[in-house]
Amino acid sequence: MVNNTIIIDEQDQLEEQQEQLKLQESSNEKATKTKLRSKEIGFNYFFIVGKKEDGSESRVGIKTILEAIYNNYSTNKGSSTFEKLVYEYNGEFVRLGDISVDNLGYYHLVFDRLIDYHLPVKTTLHGKSDVITILDNEYVGHQVSVLYDTNKKVLMIQRNRDSLSPTALGGVIRTWMEEFDVEEETSLQVIMDKTAKRRGKEKTQFRKMSVRTTGEAAKHILEKVTGKNDSNNEIRYVEITIASQPIKKSHIPEDVSDSILERYIDSSDVEKFHIHGKDDEDSRVEKIDLLDQKLESYLKFTFGKEKHLNPISVFSEMVNEYEKMKSKI
């Protein structure tokens, strides 16, 4: 009887230890998960457009320029005297941190926007905030990745709030043109999404719709609102916005959204038509400019212990996305 009791006690202790171990593992897993942060990053697509003396414009490629820069970096960046390319734009420094070519022939350019003012602060949740200090020859760098397709002459540019803007990148490219004796005046031209109107029509639920009308369409709305049919041509436009309740599953009634789409989507009197729509109840809300939509992508990245995006990982996802999107260009 004593022996049986001892065996039972040992089993209970073992089961309790195993349960505690499971709880500890679960707690550790939750703690690990809470440290992960996800962020959705946007990407836009651009052509480099050159303007000739006669005013005509055409798409310009920069393959020869990038080949020369890539050869310089790959040959010399291991040297202690190697200096990366640095440019000045609007009083700030822009550095080409790295350049590489993948097996598909896509160039990967990593640009750093170097900041030595308006520095971030470091703090704890309830502690004192201290501005990050840097030396006179140091900068805080904000990285952005750029994919360049030499065949289609397309740039896919990562969009970050504090990183290099497409306008600044256009300035760097103009500098390249001057250095390589290209006479054309160049600028970046955003690529438009030709599928925007079709995708907008295919949405099944709408959270928000904004329409700006001019001409007879504006007069018609004014007449409905004011009861007057004479605006004396003093009104340039009328803009209306319809939004659903701020509840997850709420949406504009289907008969209302269908009526607005049917009435205004192909009207010559409409100069703005923005929608926030969903493919179905469980999909994310997509913002679409039905008249002037830029081709764009949004990719979700997870921040782990390193707390910053690895440009190599970013570029890998950019390549996958670009392969899906390039048929639209």
N, C-alpha and C positions, 0 to 999 in steps of 0.2 A: 504493500500500500504506500509506503514511503517512497519507494522507487518510482511508482507511477506518478505520484505528486511531483517528484523532481523532474520527470520527463515532461509533464504538462507545463510546469513553470518554465522550463527551458524553451519549450515551443512558443509559449506566450511571449517570452522575452525576445526570441528570434523574430516573431511576427511583428512585435512592437518596433524593433530595430529596423526591420525592412520597411515598415510604414513610415517611420521617421525619415529614413533615407529617401523614400519616394517624395515625401513632403519637401525635404531639403532640395532635391533635384528639381521639383516643380517650382519652388521658390527661386532657385538659381536661374531657371529658365525664364520665369517672369521678370526677374531682375535684368537678365540679358536683353529681353525683348523691350523693356522700357527704355533701354539705352539707344535702341535703334530709332532713327528718324528718317522718314521718307519725304521726298520733295519732288514736285513735278517741275521739270525744266522744259522751257519752250525753245523751239528751233524754227528759223525762217530760212527761206531759199532765195538766192539772188543770182542775177546775171551781171557780168561786168559789161557795161555798154560804152562804146567809144563814139565820140562825135567828130565827124570830119569837117574840113573847112567849108564845104558846101552845105553844112547843116544836117546831112544825113547821119543816121545812127546805125550801128551794127554791133553784134555781140563780139566781145574781145576775149581771147584766151591768154592765160598767163603760164602755160606749161613750160615754155623755154626759161622764163624767169625763175620758176620754182625749181626746175632742174639744176640751175646754176647755184641757187641758194642751198638746195639739198646737198649737192656735191661739196660745197664749202663746209657745211655743218658736219656731214658724215666724215669728212677727211680731217677736220681740224678741231672738233669739239673736245677731243681727248687731250689737247695740248693745254699747258698751263697758261699760255699767252693768248688763247682763243677768246675773242670777244663776240658775244651774241649781238645780233642786229638790234639797235635801239633807235626809235624815232620819237620825235616830239610832236604832240598834237594838242592844241589848245592849252599849252602850258604844262602838260603832263607827259610822262614818258611811257612809251609803248614798246615792249620788248618781244621779239620772236623767241620764245623760250625753247621751242623744239620744232623740228620738221621731220616727217618720215613718210614712207610710201608703203601701202599694204599690198597684198598679193593680187588685189583687183585693180591696182593702179591708182587708187584714191590717195590723194595727199592728205596728211593730217598735220595741221598747223596749230600749235599751242601758243597763244598770245597772253602776255601778262600786262595788265594795266597797273603801273607802279604808282603808288600813292604815298606821299609823305606829309599829308595834312588831313584834317577831319578823321582822325584815327579812331578805331573802335575802342570800347572799354572792356576791362576784364573785371568780373565780380562773381560773388556767390549769390544764392537765391535771396538771402536777406542781408547780405554784407555790403561793404563799402565798394563803390565803383572807382576803378583806377584806369586812367587812359594808358593804353599800351605805349611803352616808350621805345623809341628807335634812335639809332645814332644818325648823325648828319648824312652819312653815306648809305643809309639803309632805307628800305621802302616796304610798305605792305603791298603784296601782289595779289591781284584778282585774276584768276585764269579763265580762259574761254577757249574752247576747241572749235576748229573750222575744218570742214571736209571740202575738198575740191575735186570735182570730176572733170578730168581733162577732155573727155569725149564730148560731154554735153556742155562743158564750160559753165558749170553750176557751182556755186558756193552754198553749203549748208552751214549756218552759223548758230552756235549756241547763244541763247539769250539769258544773261544774268543781270540783275539789277545794278551791280557795281562793276561789272566787267566791261571789256572793250565793246563799244557799240558798233553796229554796221557802218555808221557814218565815219567813225574813227578808222575802221578797217579800210573804208574807201579811200581815206586820206593816205594810209600806208601804201595802198596799191598805186595811187597816183605818184607817190614818191618812187616806187619801183619802176614805173613807166619812164619817169624822167631819168633815172639811173641807167636804164637799158635803152635810152634814146628812142622810145616809142612816142611818136608825135601826137597821137590822138589824145584828146581830153576825155578822161574816163570818169564814170560814176557807177554806183551800184544801183541796180533796178530790181526791186522786189518782184518776185514771181507770184502771179495771181493764181488763185484756185478756181479753175474752170468748172469744178464740180459743185461749187458752193450752192448754187440755186437748186440743183437737183437734190442735193443732200438735205437742204432746208425743207423742200417739199415732202421728203420721205420721213421726216420726223413725225412721231405719233403723238407726242405730248409736248406742250409748250409752256414754259414757266414765265416767259416775258416776250413781248413783241413791241418794237418801237418803229414807227413809220413817220417820215417827214414828207409832207406833200406840198406841191406848189400848184399854180394855175387853177384849173377847174376843180381838181380834186380837193385843194385847200378850201376853195369857196364852198364846196358842197359840205365839208365838215363844219365850217363856220356857220353855215345856214342851219345845220342840225343842232349846233350848240347854242347859238344866239337867237335863232328864229328870224334872222335878217338875211336877205339875199343880196345885199349891196355892201361890198367892202370897199368900194371906191378905189380898188387896186392899190390900197395902202399896205396890205398884208403880203409880205414876201413868201412866207411859208407857214404851215401849221404842222406841229409835231404832236403825235399822240403816243402814249405808252400804256400798255395793258399788262398787268402782272398778276400772277396767282398769289394765293396766300403763302406766307413764308413757312410752309410745312412741307416735309420731305415728299410726300406723295401727292401734294396738291398740284394742279395744272389748270390752265385756261380751258374752259369747256370746248369740246371738239367742234361744235357747230360755230362757235365764235372764231376760233383760230382758222378753221377752214374758210370762213367767210372773208377774213382779213387777207389771207393768202390769195384767194381767188380774185379779190377786188384790186389788190395793190401790187402783186409780185411782178406783173408785166406792164404796169402803168407807166406811161411816159412822163407823168406828173409826179413821180416819186423819185426823190434824190437821196433818200436814206431808208434802209430797211434792215433792222437788226433783230435777230431772234435768239432766244435761249431755249433750245429744244433737246428732247431725249428720243433715242430710238425706241426705247421701251421703259417700263417702270423702274427697272434695275440698272439701267445704264447711266453714265454720268451726263450732266448737263453740258451741252456744247454751245458755245457762242459762235454765231455765224453772221457775217455781213453778206446779205444776199446780193448786194450790188457790187461790192468792192472788197472781196475777201482775199486776204493774203494767204498763200500756201504756207501752212505751218504744221508742226508736229509737237506733241507733248509726250515726254517720256518720264517715267517715275524712277527715281534713284533712291537707294537706301544708304544712309550714312551709318557706318559702324564705329569701331574704336578710333579709326583714323580721323573721323569728323570732317573729312573733306572729300571731294570727288576726285577720283583718280582719272586723269585725262585718258589713259589707255582704255579703261573700262567705259568711259563716256564715248570714246571714238568707236569702240566695238558695237555699242548700241546704236550709234549714229549710222554706221554702215548698214546694219540690219534694217533700220527705218528707211534709209535712203533707197535701198533696193526695193522697198515696197512703194515708195513715193515717186520714183523717177519716171514711171510711166505716165504720171500726170503732168510732167513738164514738157 
